[in-house]
Amino acid sequence: VPRRFLPNPSLGSWVDRQRQSYKKFLNDDSSSNMTKDRIQLLNKVGFRWACTKLQEESWEGSYEKLLSFVKEFGHARVPEKFPQNPRLGMWMVIQRRSFEMYLKDSSSSSMTADRILLLNKVGFEWVLRGKLEFSF
């Protein structure tokens, strides 16, 4: 359901508030009223946490872009601000946050054991030591 859902504008607003609260929850923002229980309930009904173009891009599509990066550069250390594909850099950040949530409580995260295995296969670094710089 998009934020501006014409058939039911109040539903669109409510869904948008859930997404915003979830985003704050992921960032450990204390102003979030999201809880693990609410996340589990919303996940059970198939709630889509993603609604932006960055988030709508399928996980598999982003993974394929990561594979291309690895093939071209020989490693999976995509910087957060990767000039050739800024979305890929942000996707990497989201994977790390999702992984942290998965470790705390797998039912409140979009990360799965299968995704972890796939990311490990290409040498994904779950914990970074210092900022990544990218030079050509």
C-alpha positions in Angstrom: 0.0 0.0 0.0 1.6 3.3 -1.0 1.5 6.4 1.2 -1.0 8.1 -1.1 -3.5 5.3 -1.4 -6.5 6.9 -3.1 -9.0 4.1 -2.3 -8.3 4.5 1.4 -6.1 7.5 2.3 -6.1 6.8 6.1 -4.8 3.3 5.4 -2.0 4.7 3.3 -1.1 7.1 6.1 -1.1 4.4 8.7 1.1 2.1 6.5 3.5 5.0 6.0 3.7 5.6 9.8 4.5 1.9 10.3 7.3 2.1 7.7 8.8 5.2 9.3 8.6 3.8 12.8 10.2 0.5 11.5 13.1 2.5 9.9 13.6 4.3 13.2 13.6 1.0 15.0 16.3 -0.3 12.7 18.4 2.7 13.5 17.9 2.3 17.3 16.0 5.6 17.4 14.3 5.9 20.7 11.4 7.9 19.2 10.2 4.8 17.4 7.0 3.2 18.8 7.7 0.0 16.8 8.2 -3.2 18.7 9.4 -6.7 17.9 5.9 -8.0 18.5 4.4 -5.5 16.1 7.0 -6.4 13.5 6.2 -10.1 13.9 2.5 -9.5 13.5 2.9 -7.3 10.5 5.3 -9.8 8.9 2.7 -12.6 9.5 0.1 -10.7 7.3 2.7 -10.1 4.6 3.3 -6.4 5.3 5.7 -4.9 2.8 8.2 -2.7 4.6 9.6 -1.4 1.4 8.0 1.3 -0.7 10.8 3.4 -2.1 12.5 2.7 -5.4 15.6 1.6 -3.5 13.7 -0.8 -1.3 11.4 -2.1 -4.1 14.4 -3.3 -6.0 14.4 -7.0 -5.3 16.9 -8.5 -3.0 17.9 -10.9 -5.7 18.5 -8.0 -8.2 20.7 -6.2 -5.7 22.6 -9.5 -5.0 23.2 -9.8 -8.8 24.7 -6.3 -8.8 26.9 -7.3 -5.9 28.1 -10.3 -7.9 28.9 -8.0 -10.8 30.9 -5.8 -8.4 32.8 -8.7 -7.1 33.6 -9.9 -10.6 34.8 -6.5 -11.6 36.7 -5.5 -8.5 37.7 -8.8 -6.9 36.1 -8.2 -3.5 32.7 -7.5 -1.9 33.6 -4.3 0.0 31.2 -1.9 -1.7 31.5 1.5 -0.1 28.4 3.1 1.2 28.9 6.0 -1.2 29.8 4.0 -4.3 29.7 6.6 -7.2 29.0 4.0 -9.9 25.9 2.6 -8.1 24.9 4.5 -4.9 21.9 2.1 -4.4 24.2 -0.8 -4.1 26.2 0.9 -1.4 23.0 1.6 0.6 21.8 -1.9 0.0 25.0 -3.2 1.7 24.3 -1.0 4.7 20.8 -2.4 4.9 22.1 -6.0 4.8 24.3 -5.3 7.8 21.5 -3.7 9.8 19.2 -6.6 8.9 21.8 -9.1 9.9 22.2 -7.4 13.3 18.4 -7.6 13.8 18.5 -11.3 12.7 21.1 -12.1 15.3 18.9 -10.5 18.0 15.6 -12.0 16.8 15.3 -13.6 13.4 11.5 -13.0 13.2 11.8 -9.2 13.2 14.3 -9.1 10.3 14.2 -9.4 6.5 17.5 -11.3 6.7 17.3 -15.1 6.2 19.8 -18.0 6.7 19.8 -18.5 2.9 20.7 -14.8 2.3 23.5 -15.0 4.9 24.9 -18.1 3.1 24.8 -16.3 -0.3 26.4 -13.2 1.1 29.1 -15.2 2.8 29.8 -17.0 -0.4 31.0 -13.8 -2.0 33.0 -12.6 1.0 30.5 -10.1 2.4 31.9 -8.3 5.4 29.4 -8.1 8.2 31.5 -5.8 10.3 33.5 -3.1 8.8 36.6 -1.6 10.4 36.7 2.0 9.4 35.1 3.8 6.4 35.5 2.4 3.0 37.0 4.6 0.4 36.7 3.9 -3.3 39.2 5.1 -5.9 39.6 4.3 -9.5 
